[in-house]
Amino acid sequence: MKPIQSPLFVPALWEKEHFKILDETLLPRQVKYITVNELSEALRAVREMKTRAFGQVLTFLYAAALVAKGYKTKDPEPLRLRLAQLAEEFTQARPTFDFKGLAQYFDPWFREHPSGRETGSWFEGKIHELVSTIFTRREERAGRAAGLLPNPCRLLTHCNISGELVAVAERCREMGKEIQIMATETRPYLQGSRLTAWEIAQAGIGVALIPDCAVAQVMAKGEVNAVVVGADRCAQNGDIINKVGTYPIALMAKEYGIPFYALVQDPGRLVSGEDVVIEERPVAELFTFQGRSYAPEGLQGRYPAFDLTPASLISSLIGFDGVFTPESFRQRFHKASPGASNGKEKKAQYLLLYGIPQRSSYPYLSQALKAEQVPAVLVPEMRPELWGATVITRELLHRNIPTTLISDNTMGAFFAQGQIKRLYLFYSELNEKGAVGVCGSLLALQLARAHGVPVELLAAEEARESPLDRDVSTFLGRTVSPDGVPIYPIEREVLPWSLFKESKTGV
């Protein structure tokens, strides 16, 4: 029997005179394709994240094929110049993704072009050959990943790997391995809720959803024994760039002794993840969902779309032609000297607040903001309840305290960039085991500990006002998870006293 294949495994389809792109923003409620007749339509789909990950690869390649159709000459040079321009246009649409590196596949084709052969039709044929090869290699890569996973496997994944996770699970089944998958919801687009959970459930594979902030909790409780993620970019030194939130998952996996695997492609000319300019998306994408906004007036926001996971946190890089440790990956691919820094200055800029402050704590936070000489308090949304987004930010702004909202999965990026000066954690209870906080407190504390950030532990307010959402099946009152997909039961978290003793902490 042929394995079940997710529509996301083939997120774009070629149809002779045009191609179609699966609109991932409408899933899982609607499976709809965008017909591309003009390049502007393809660029818009990439810019607006109608397609992402492997969909971006296919969209660029098919756009190149569409361009090639118009070149009837036998001289390949005009087409070569136009495709270099095309790579630049796609890079402007999504600067973190390596479209220029993808375009390097074209270089040998122009050198091989048969003299006297029409350029466009020959080139278009080469693109379709490449696409076919990529699909085959993705299937092979899925088999390699399945071979590494334990039996039984309790797998955690983040974001969406464009259908390849279904292929991994199917290979596990063929090997006689039991597999259950836990998917993060992956704010702000909820790719995990809308895409990953949907496609896995469609394939008849067990899957549960968790909020992004719960990754430390499920690992600490022993609910996960492997992590598999994709990678939008990888570097010669083994670093990966992936959807924001990947880095803290890798850090937690290292902390709890869980293997962390990344599905990668050849790094090309990228030497280090530090050389990548991380795309920061418009905050409107953070403040709204399906046309509904929840941001109070005056609220600022930050949304870096990706983060860097260093090779030191990765167990194996699973490529198109093998499985590598970070060291063997470097030996295989390192070809260049380190590149220049992306120029971003790393300095502390924010106080990070996690938990529900008592009303008496707000004057203290205001004084701390002035004493620390930072411009704003950074507040995560705090899924699943959304207390941070819907209650705490309003309280801070009401007291004229400058406030910046982030999604929970971006906390790691701000810690890694040295932008957190102090963490304020709010507890509801103290006992012999430790402090008790809301979901995500353990992740925030572990990140502070890993980065040497001072922590202050303060008493929390008892929740009195109902938040907008209680679980990850909905967002802003709208159902986002597929029917029948269970929600992992999230609890308050115990923050062991040992973690405070090992960090710069004021209690």
C-alpha positions as CSV (number, residue, x, y, z in Angstrom):
1,M,0.0,0.0,0.0
2,K,1.3,3.4,-0.9
3,P,2.0,5.6,2.1
4,I,-0.3,8.5,2.8
5,Q,1.1,11.8,1.6
6,S,0.3,15.1,3.0
7,P,-0.7,17.9,0.6
8,L,2.0,19.9,2.2
9,F,4.6,17.5,0.8
10,V,3.8,18.9,-2.6
11,P,2.8,22.5,-1.8
12,A,3.1,23.7,-5.4
13,L,2.0,22.0,-8.7
14,W,3.2,22.7,-12.2
15,E,0.4,22.8,-14.9
16,K,2.1,23.4,-18.3
17,E,1.5,27.2,-18.8
18,H,1.3,28.2,-15.1
19,F,1.6,26.7,-11.6
20,K,-0.5,26.5,-8.4
21,I,0.6,27.2,-4.9
22,L,-1.2,25.7,-1.9
23,D,-2.5,28.6,0.3
24,E,-1.2,27.5,3.7
25,T,-2.9,30.4,5.5
26,L,-6.3,28.8,4.9
27,L,-5.5,25.4,6.3
28,P,-7.0,23.3,7.8
29,R,-10.5,24.7,7.2
30,Q,-10.0,25.2,3.4
31,V,-7.7,23.5,0.9
32,K,-7.2,26.2,-1.8
33,Y,-4.6,26.8,-4.4
34,I,-3.4,30.1,-5.8
35,T,-3.0,30.1,-9.6
36,V,0.2,31.8,-10.7
37,N,0.3,33.3,-14.2
38,E,2.4,36.3,-13.4
39,L,5.6,36.6,-11.3
40,S,4.0,39.2,-9.1
41,E,1.5,36.6,-7.9
42,A,4.4,34.3,-6.9
43,L,6.3,37.0,-5.1
44,R,3.1,38.1,-3.2
45,A,2.5,34.5,-2.0
46,V,6.1,34.3,-0.6
47,R,6.0,37.8,0.9
48,E,2.7,37.3,2.6
49,M,3.7,33.8,3.8
50,K,0.9,32.1,1.8
51,T,3.6,29.6,1.2
52,R,6.8,28.9,3.2
53,A,9.5,26.4,3.8
54,F,9.6,23.8,0.9
55,G,6.7,25.8,-0.7
56,Q,9.2,28.7,-1.2
57,V,11.6,26.4,-2.9
58,L,9.1,25.1,-5.4
59,T,7.6,28.6,-5.9
60,F,11.0,30.0,-6.8
61,L,11.9,27.1,-9.1
62,Y,8.5,27.2,-10.9
63,A,8.7,30.9,-11.2
64,A,12.1,30.4,-12.9
65,A,10.5,27.9,-15.3
66,L,7.7,30.4,-16.0
67,V,10.4,33.0,-16.8
68,A,12.3,30.6,-19.0
69,K,9.2,29.9,-21.2
70,G,9.6,33.4,-22.6
71,Y,13.1,32.9,-23.9
72,K,13.2,31.5,-27.4
73,T,16.7,32.5,-28.3
74,K,19.7,30.2,-28.4
75,D,21.9,32.5,-26.4
76,P,21.6,31.6,-22.7
77,E,23.1,34.8,-21.4
78,P,19.9,37.0,-21.3
79,L,18.1,34.3,-19.4
80,R,21.0,33.9,-16.9
81,L,20.9,37.6,-16.1
82,R,17.1,37.6,-15.7
83,L,17.2,34.6,-13.3
84,A,19.9,36.4,-11.2
85,Q,17.5,39.3,-11.0
86,L,14.6,36.9,-10.1
87,A,16.7,35.5,-7.1
88,E,17.2,39.1,-5.9
89,E,13.4,39.8,-6.1
90,F,12.6,36.8,-4.1
91,T,15.3,37.7,-1.5
92,Q,13.7,41.1,-1.1
93,A,10.4,39.3,-0.4
94,R,11.8,37.0,2.3
95,P,15.4,38.0,3.1
96,T,16.3,35.2,5.5
97,F,15.7,32.4,3.0
98,D,18.6,31.7,0.6
99,F,17.0,32.1,-2.8
100,K,20.4,33.2,-4.2
101,G,21.9,29.9,-3.0
102,L,19.1,28.0,-4.7
103,A,19.8,29.9,-7.9
104,Q,23.3,28.5,-7.9
105,Y,21.8,25.2,-9.1
106,F,21.3,27.1,-12.4
107,D,25.0,27.9,-13.0
108,P,26.2,24.6,-14.4
109,W,23.2,24.4,-16.6
110,F,24.2,27.5,-18.5
111,R,27.7,26.1,-19.0
112,E,26.2,22.8,-20.2
113,H,23.7,24.4,-22.6
114,P,23.9,22.7,-26.0
115,S,25.0,25.1,-28.7
116,G,22.1,25.8,-31.1
117,R,19.4,24.6,-28.6
118,E,16.6,27.0,-27.7
119,T,17.4,28.2,-24.2
120,G,14.0,28.5,-22.6
121,S,12.6,25.0,-23.3
122,W,15.9,23.3,-22.4
123,F,16.2,25.2,-19.1
124,E,12.6,24.5,-18.2
125,G,13.2,20.8,-18.6
126,K,16.2,21.0,-16.3
127,I,14.1,22.6,-13.6
128,H,11.6,19.8,-13.7
129,E,14.4,17.3,-13.5
130,L,15.7,19.1,-10.4
131,V,12.2,19.2,-8.7
132,S,11.8,15.4,-9.3
133,T,15.3,14.8,-7.7
134,I,14.4,16.9,-4.7
135,F,11.2,15.0,-4.0
136,T,13.2,11.7,-4.2
137,R,15.8,13.0,-1.8
138,R,13.2,14.3,0.6
139,E,11.7,10.8,0.8
140,E,15.2,9.3,1.4
141,R,15.9,11.9,4.1
142,A,12.7,11.0,5.9
143,G,13.8,7.4,5.9
144,R,17.2,8.4,7.5
145,A,15.3,10.4,10.2
146,A,13.0,7.4,11.0
147,G,16.1,5.2,11.4
148,L,17.4,7.4,14.2
149,L,14.3,7.6,16.2
150,P,13.7,5.4,19.3
151,N,11.0,2.8,19.6
152,P,8.5,3.7,21.0
153,C,9.0,7.3,19.9
154,R,7.5,10.3,21.7
155,L,8.4,13.0,19.2
156,L,8.3,16.8,19.6
157,T,8.3,19.0,16.6
158,H,8.0,22.7,16.0
159,C,6.5,24.7,13.1
160,N,5.9,22.6,10.0
161,I,8.3,20.6,7.8
162,S,6.2,20.7,4.6
163,G,4.8,17.2,4.8
164,E,8.1,15.5,5.5
165,L,7.1,14.7,9.1
166,V,4.3,12.5,7.8
167,A,6.8,10.7,5.6
168,V,9.1,10.2,8.7
169,A,6.1,8.7,10.6
170,E,5.2,6.4,7.7
171,R,8.8,5.2,7.5
172,C,8.7,4.5,11.3
173,R,5.6,2.4,10.8
174,E,7.3,0.4,8.1
175,M,10.1,-0.3,10.5
176,G,7.7,-1.4,13.2
177,K,8.3,1.6,15.4
178,E,5.5,3.1,17.4
179,I,5.3,6.9,17.1
180,Q,3.3,9.6,18.8
181,I,3.9,13.2,17.9
182,M,3.6,16.4,20.0
183,A,3.3,19.6,18.0
184,T,3.8,23.1,19.3
185,E,1.2,25.5,18.1
186,T,3.9,27.8,16.7
187,R,2.8,31.4,17.1
188,P,2.0,33.8,15.5
189,Y,0.8,31.9,12.4
190,L,-0.1,28.8,14.3
191,Q,1.5,26.5,11.7
192,G,1.7,23.7,14.2
193,S,-2.0,23.9,15.1
194,R,-3.3,24.5,11.6
195,L,-0.8,22.6,9.5
196,T,1.3,20.0,11.4
197,A,-1.5,18.7,13.6
198,W,-3.9,18.6,10.6
199,E,-1.6,16.7,8.2
200,I,-0.5,14.2,10.9
201,A,-4.1,13.5,12.0
202,Q,-5.1,13.2,8.3
203,A,-2.5,10.4,8.0
204,G,-3.9,8.6,11.0
205,I,-0.9,9.2,13.2
206,G,-1.4,10.1,16.9
207,V,-0.8,13.8,17.6
208,A,-1.3,16.2,20.4
209,L,-1.0,20.0,20.6
210,I,0.9,22.1,23.2
211,P,1.4,25.8,23.5
212,D,4.9,27.0,22.6
213,C,5.6,27.9,26.2
214,A,5.1,24.3,27.4
215,V,8.2,22.8,25.8
216,A,10.3,22.8,29.0
217,Q,7.3,21.3,31.0
218,V,6.8,18.3,28.7
219,M,10.5,17.6,28.5
220,A,10.9,17.8,32.3
221,K,8.0,15.4,32.8
222,G,9.6,12.8,30.4
223,E,6.9,13.1,27.8
224,V,9.4,13.6,24.9
225,N,12.3,11.3,23.9
226,A,13.2,12.9,20.5
227,V,12.9,16.2,18.7
228,V,12.8,16.6,14.9
229,V,12.7,20.1,13.2
230,G,13.3,21.4,9.8
231,A,15.7,24.2,8.8
232,D,15.2,27.1,6.5
233,R,18.9,27.6,6.3
234,C,22.0,25.7,7.5
235,A,25.6,26.8,7.6
236,Q,28.9,25.1,6.9
237,N,29.6,25.0,10.7
238,G,26.4,23.1,11.5
239,D,24.3,26.0,12.7
240,I,20.7,26.1,11.5
241,I,18.2,29.0,11.0
242,N,14.6,27.9,11.5
243,K,11.2,29.3,12.6
244,V,11.6,31.3,15.8
245,G,11.2,29.1,18.8
246,T,13.5,26.4,17.5
247,Y,16.5,27.6,19.6
248,P,14.8,27.3,23.1
249,I,13.5,23.8,22.1
250,A,17.1,22.8,21.3
251,L,18.4,24.3,24.5
252,M,15.7,22.5,26.6
253,A,16.5,19.2,24.7
254,K,20.1,19.6,25.7
255,E,19.2,20.3,29.3
256,Y,17.0,17.2,29.6
257,G,19.2,14.8,27.6
258,I,16.9,14.5,24.6
259,P,18.3,14.0,21.1
260,F,17.6,16.9,18.7
261,Y,17.6,16.2,15.0
262,A,17.4,18.8,12.2
263,L,16.4,18.0,8.6
264,V,18.8,20.1,6.5
265,Q,20.0,20.8,3.0
266,D,23.5,21.6,1.7
267,P,24.8,24.8,3.3
268,G,26.2,26.4,0.1
269,R,28.4,29.4,0.8
270,L,26.9,30.2,4.2
271,V,29.7,29.7,6.8
272,S,28.0,30.5,10.1
273,G,24.5,31.1,11.3
274,E,25.7,34.4,12.6
275,D,26.1,35.6,9.0
276,V,22.3,35.4,8.4
277,V,20.2,38.5,8.7
278,I,17.1,37.5,10.7
279,E,13.9,38.8,9.2
280,E,11.7,40.8,11.5
281,R,8.1,40.8,10.4
282,P,5.5,43.6,10.8
283,V,4.0,43.6,14.3
284,A,0.5,43.6,12.8
285,E,1.1,39.9,12.1
286,L,1.6,39.4,15.8
287,F,-1.4,41.6,17.0
288,T,-4.0,40.1,14.7
289,F,-5.4,36.7,13.7
290,Q,-7.8,36.2,10.7
291,G,-8.7,39.9,10.8
292,R,-9.2,40.2,14.5
293,S,-6.9,42.4,16.7
294,Y,-6.4,42.3,20.4
295,A,-3.6,44.9,20.8
296,P,-4.4,47.7,23.2
297,E,-3.7,51.3,21.9
298,G,-0.1,52.3,22.4
299,L,1.3,48.7,22.6
300,Q,4.5,48.0,20.8
301,G,5.6,44.6,19.5
302,R,8.6,42.6,18.2
303,Y,8.4,39.7,15.8
304,P,11.6,38.1,14.7
305,A,10.5,35.3,12.3
306,F,13.5,33.1,12.8
307,D,16.2,32.2,15.3
308,L,19.6,30.7,15.2
309,T,20.3,27.2,16.8
310,P,24.0,26.6,17.2
311,A,25.5,23.3,16.1
312,S,26.5,22.6,19.7
313,L,22.8,21.9,20.5
314,I,22.2,19.6,17.6
315,S,22.6,15.8,17.9
316,S,22.5,15.0,14.2
317,L,22.0,16.9,10.9
318,I,20.0,14.8,8.5
319,G,20.8,15.8,5.0
320,F,20.0,14.7,1.5
321,D,23.0,12.5,1.3
322,G,23.7,11.3,4.8
323,V,23.4,11.7,8.6
324,F,26.1,13.9,10.2
325,T,27.2,15.0,13.6
326,P,28.0,18.7,13.7
327,E,31.7,17.9,13.6
328,S,31.4,15.5,10.6
329,F,29.1,18.1,8.9
330,R,31.8,20.8,9.3
331,Q,34.4,18.4,7.9
332,R,32.2,17.6,4.9
333,F,31.1,21.2,4.0
334,H,33.4,23.8,5.5
335,K,35.0,25.5,2.6
336,A,35.3,29.2,3.5
337,S,36.7,31.4,6.3
338,P,34.2,33.0,8.6
339,G,32.1,35.7,7.1
340,A,31.4,39.2,8.4
341,S,29.1,39.7,11.3
342,N,25.5,40.7,10.4
343,G,26.3,43.9,12.2
344,K,23.6,43.7,14.9
345,E,24.8,45.0,18.2
346,K,24.0,42.7,21.1
347,K,23.0,44.6,24.2
348,A,20.5,44.3,26.9
349,Q,17.4,46.3,26.1
350,Y,14.4,44.9,28.1
351,L,13.1,43.7,31.4
352,L,11.2,40.4,30.8
353,L,8.1,39.8,32.8
354,Y,6.6,36.3,33.1
355,G,3.5,35.5,35.2
356,I,0.7,37.6,36.6
357,P,1.9,40.5,38.7
358,Q,0.1,41.7,41.8
359,R,-1.3,45.2,41.4
360,S,1.1,46.3,44.0
361,S,4.0,45.1,41.8
362,Y,3.4,47.6,39.0
363,P,5.0,50.6,40.8
364,Y,8.0,48.4,41.6
365,L,8.3,47.5,37.9
366,S,8.1,51.1,36.9
367,Q,10.9,52.0,39.3
368,A,13.0,49.0,38.0
369,L,12.5,50.2,34.4
370,K,14.0,53.6,35.3
371,A,16.8,52.1,37.5
372,E,17.9,49.6,34.9
373,Q,17.8,52.3,32.2
374,V,16.0,50.2,29.6
375,P,13.2,51.5,27.3
376,A,10.5,48.9,27.9
377,V,9.1,45.8,29.7
378,L,9.0,42.8,27.4
379,V,5.8,40.7,27.9
380,P,5.1,37.3,26.2
381,E,1.5,36.4,25.3
382,M,1.6,33.6,27.9
383,R,-0.3,30.9,26.1
384,P,-2.6,29.2,26.6
385,E,-4.4,31.7,28.7
386,L,-3.2,34.9,26.8
387,W,-2.9,36.8,30.1
388,G,0.2,38.6,28.9
389,A,-1.5,39.9,25.7
390,T,-5.0,40.6,27.0
391,V,-4.6,41.7,30.6
392,I,-1.0,42.4,31.7
393,T,-0.1,44.7,28.7
394,R,-3.2,46.8,29.5
395,E,-2.3,47.1,33.1
396,L,1.2,48.2,32.3
397,L,0.1,50.7,29.7
398,H,-2.6,52.1,32.0
399,R,0.3,52.9,34.4
400,N,2.3,54.5,31.6
401,I,4.9,51.8,31.7
402,P,6.4,51.3,28.1
403,T,5.5,47.8,27.0
404,T,6.5,45.5,24.1
405,L,4.6,42.3,23.3
406,I,6.2,39.2,21.9
407,S,5.0,35.7,21.3
408,D,6.1,33.0,23.7
409,N,8.4,31.3,21.2
410,T,10.5,34.4,20.7
411,M,11.8,34.5,24.3
412,G,14.8,32.4,23.4
413,A,15.8,34.7,20.5
414,F,15.9,37.7,22.8
415,F,17.9,35.9,25.4
416,A,20.3,34.6,22.8
417,Q,20.8,38.2,21.4
418,G,21.7,39.5,24.9
419,Q,18.5,41.7,24.9
420,I,17.2,40.6,28.3
421,K,18.7,42.4,31.3
422,R,16.5,40.9,34.1
423,L,13.7,38.4,34.4
424,Y,10.8,38.9,36.7
425,L,9.1,35.6,37.5
426,F,5.8,35.6,39.4
427,Y,4.8,32.7,41.6
428,S,1.5,31.5,43.0
429,E,2.9,29.2,45.6
430,L,6.2,28.3,47.4
431,N,6.8,24.8,48.7
432,E,9.6,22.5,49.6
433,K,10.2,21.6,45.9
434,G,10.3,25.1,44.5
435,A,8.2,28.0,43.3
436,V,5.0,27.3,41.3
437,G,4.3,29.4,38.3
438,V,2.1,29.5,35.2
439,C,2.9,27.5,32.1
440,G,6.1,28.9,30.5
441,S,7.7,29.9,33.8
442,L,10.1,26.9,33.7
443,L,11.1,27.8,30.1
444,A,11.8,31.4,31.0
445,L,13.8,30.4,34.1
446,Q,15.9,27.9,32.1
447,L,16.6,30.5,29.4
448,A,17.7,33.0,32.1
449,R,19.9,30.5,33.8
450,A,21.5,29.5,30.4
451,H,22.3,33.1,29.6
452,G,23.4,34.3,33.0
453,V,20.5,36.7,33.3
454,P,19.5,37.7,36.9
455,V,16.1,36.5,38.1
456,E,13.7,38.1,40.6
457,L,10.9,36.0,42.1
458,L,7.8,37.9,43.1
459,A,4.3,37.0,44.3
460,A,1.7,36.6,41.7
461,E,-1.9,37.9,41.5
462,E,-4.6,35.3,41.7
463,A,-6.4,35.2,38.4
464,R,-9.7,37.0,38.6
465,E,-10.4,38.3,35.1
466,S,-11.2,35.6,32.5
467,P,-8.6,35.6,29.7
468,L,-9.6,35.4,26.1
469,D,-8.6,31.8,25.5
470,R,-8.2,28.9,27.8
471,D,-6.5,26.3,25.6
472,V,-4.7,26.1,22.2
473,S,-7.7,24.8,20.3
474,T,-8.8,28.4,19.9
475,F,-7.2,31.8,19.3
476,L,-9.1,35.1,19.8
477,G,-12.3,33.1,20.0
478,R,-11.8,31.2,16.7
479,T,-11.1,27.5,16.4
480,V,-7.7,26.8,15.0
481,S,-6.9,23.1,15.7
482,P,-8.4,20.3,13.5
483,D,-11.4,18.4,14.9
484,G,-10.4,15.5,17.0
485,V,-6.8,16.5,17.8
486,P,-6.3,16.3,21.5
487,I,-4.8,19.1,23.6
488,Y,-2.0,18.1,25.9
489,P,-3.1,18.9,29.5
490,I,-1.0,21.8,30.6
491,E,-0.4,22.4,34.3
492,R,1.2,25.0,36.5
493,E,5.0,24.4,36.7
494,V,7.2,23.7,39.6
495,L,10.5,25.7,39.4
496,P,13.0,23.7,41.4
497,W,15.0,25.6,44.0
498,S,18.2,24.1,42.4
499,L,17.6,26.2,39.3
500,F,17.6,29.4,41.4
501,K,20.7,28.3,43.3
502,E,22.6,27.9,40.1
503,S,21.6,31.3,38.7
504,K,21.9,34.9,39.6
505,T,18.7,35.2,41.5
506,G,17.0,37.6,43.9
507,V,14.2,35.9,45.8
